[in-house]
């Protein structure tokens, strides 16, 4: 397990050092850099899952699913890289309003942001879960979504979390305890003699 983590860290560092000289900055589109095992993406036109390939670029939000023992490494223009771990479900797409936002539904995403990146010219990076949004600057961090709970850890730097408001429009509804419902009493019957 430790050697796999070290390999992941060593791979993430070179990914973020890629220059965007050959990439059109008008399209901030992430692409697959490396993958292993069974990694699939949802193809909207056919309504089926198809295997992810090394040439894939995510020009629109796309659901990506990794199976047990699988992982996919992504390269984002702007010196950002990410690893989607095994048994994960994420939605990946291009930057919108100068922000890459990976929507983590299940599993783990590990990201590395180059501290030398130009934050004024390059999109920010965030990972969204049901609980909120996690952002970091110039660091290596991970977010895991497990059994409806989100967990974030940072190796170096600072991570900012912003929780989402409650799903119910009236927050007081969360504070009210449910009232016990009266239980129906069985009817007593008379015996005939």
RAKALIN-V334473 format. One record per residue. N is the residue number from 1. RES is the residue in three letters. NEAR is the number of other C-alpha atoms within 8 Angstrom. Layout:
# RAKALIN-V334473
N,RES,NEAR / N,RES,NEAR
This chain:
# RAKALIN-V334473
1,UNK,4 / 2,UNK,5 / 3,UNK,6 / 4,UNK,7 / 5,UNK,8 / 6,UNK,8 / 7,UNK,8 / 8,UNK,9 / 9,UNK,8 / 10,UNK,8 / 11,UNK,8 / 12,UNK,14 / 13,UNK,10 / 14,UNK,8 / 15,UNK,12 / 16,UNK,15 / 17,UNK,8 / 18,UNK,8 / 19,UNK,8 / 20,UNK,9 / 21,UNK,5 / 22,UNK,5 / 23,UNK,6 / 24,UNK,8 / 25,UNK,7 / 26,UNK,4 / 27,UNK,7 / 28,UNK,11 / 29,UNK,12 / 30,UNK,14 / 31,UNK,11 / 32,UNK,14 / 33,UNK,10 / 34,UNK,8 / 35,UNK,11 / 36,UNK,8 / 37,UNK,9 / 38,UNK,10 / 39,UNK,15 / 40,UNK,11 / 41,UNK,12 / 42,UNK,11 / 43,UNK,10 / 44,UNK,6 / 45,UNK,4 / 46,UNK,5 / 47,UNK,7 / 48,UNK,7 / 49,UNK,8 / 50,UNK,8 / 51,UNK,8 / 52,UNK,8 / 53,UNK,6 / 54,UNK,8 / 55,UNK,6 / 56,UNK,8 / 57,UNK,8 / 58,UNK,12 / 59,UNK,8 / 60,UNK,7 / 61,UNK,9 / 62,UNK,11 / 63,UNK,10 / 64,UNK,12 / 65,UNK,11 / 66,UNK,17 / 67,UNK,12 / 68,UNK,7 / 69,UNK,7 / 70,UNK,14 / 71,UNK,15 / 72,UNK,14 / 73,UNK,13 / 74,UNK,13 / 75,UNK,14 / 76,UNK,12 / 77,UNK,14 / 78,UNK,11 / 79,UNK,14 / 80,UNK,14 / 81,UNK,14 / 82,UNK,12 / 83,UNK,13 / 84,UNK,15 / 85,UNK,13 / 86,UNK,12 / 87,UNK,12 / 88,UNK,14 / 89,UNK,12 / 90,UNK,13 / 91,UNK,12 / 92,UNK,14 / 93,UNK,14 / 94,UNK,13 / 95,UNK,12 / 96,UNK,6 / 97,UNK,4 / 98,UNK,8 / 99,UNK,10 / 100,UNK,12 / 101,UNK,11 / 102,UNK,11 / 103,UNK,10 / 104,UNK,16 / 105,UNK,11 / 106,UNK,11 / 107,UNK,14 / 108,UNK,13 / 109,UNK,12 / 110,UNK,12 / 111,UNK,12 / 112,UNK,14 / 113,UNK,14 / 114,UNK,12 / 115,UNK,7 / 116,UNK,5 / 117,UNK,10 / 118,UNK,7 / 119,UNK,7 / 120,UNK,5 / 121,UNK,5 / 122,UNK,10 / 123,UNK,12 / 124,UNK,8 / 125,UNK,10 / 126,UNK,12 / 127,UNK,12 / 128,UNK,12 / 129,UNK,11 / 130,UNK,9 / 131,UNK,9 / 132,UNK,10 / 133,UNK,12 / 134,UNK,13 / 135,UNK,10 / 136,UNK,13 / 137,UNK,9 / 138,UNK,11 / 139,UNK,14 / 140,UNK,12 / 141,UNK,14 / 142,UNK,11 / 143,UNK,13 / 144,UNK,12 / 145,UNK,14 / 146,UNK,8 / 147,UNK,4 / 148,UNK,6 / 149,UNK,8 / 150,UNK,11 / 151,UNK,7 / 152,UNK,9 / 153,UNK,7 / 154,UNK,11 / 155,UNK,7 / 156,UNK,7 / 157,UNK,10 / 158,UNK,8 / 159,UNK,10 / 160,UNK,7 / 161,UNK,8 / 162,UNK,7 / 163,UNK,7 / 164,UNK,8 / 165,UNK,4 / 166,UNK,6 / 167,UNK,4 / 168,UNK,6 / 169,UNK,5 / 170,UNK,6 / 171,UNK,8 / 172,UNK,6 / 173,UNK,7 / 174,UNK,7 / 175,UNK,6 / 176,UNK,6 / 177,UNK,5 / 178,UNK,4 / 179,UNK,4 / 180,UNK,4 / 181,UNK,4 / 182,UNK,4 / 183,UNK,4 / 184,UNK,4 / 185,UNK,4 / 186,UNK,4 / 187,UNK,4 / 188,UNK,4 / 189,UNK,4 / 190,UNK,4 / 191,UNK,4 / 192,UNK,3 / 193,UNK,2
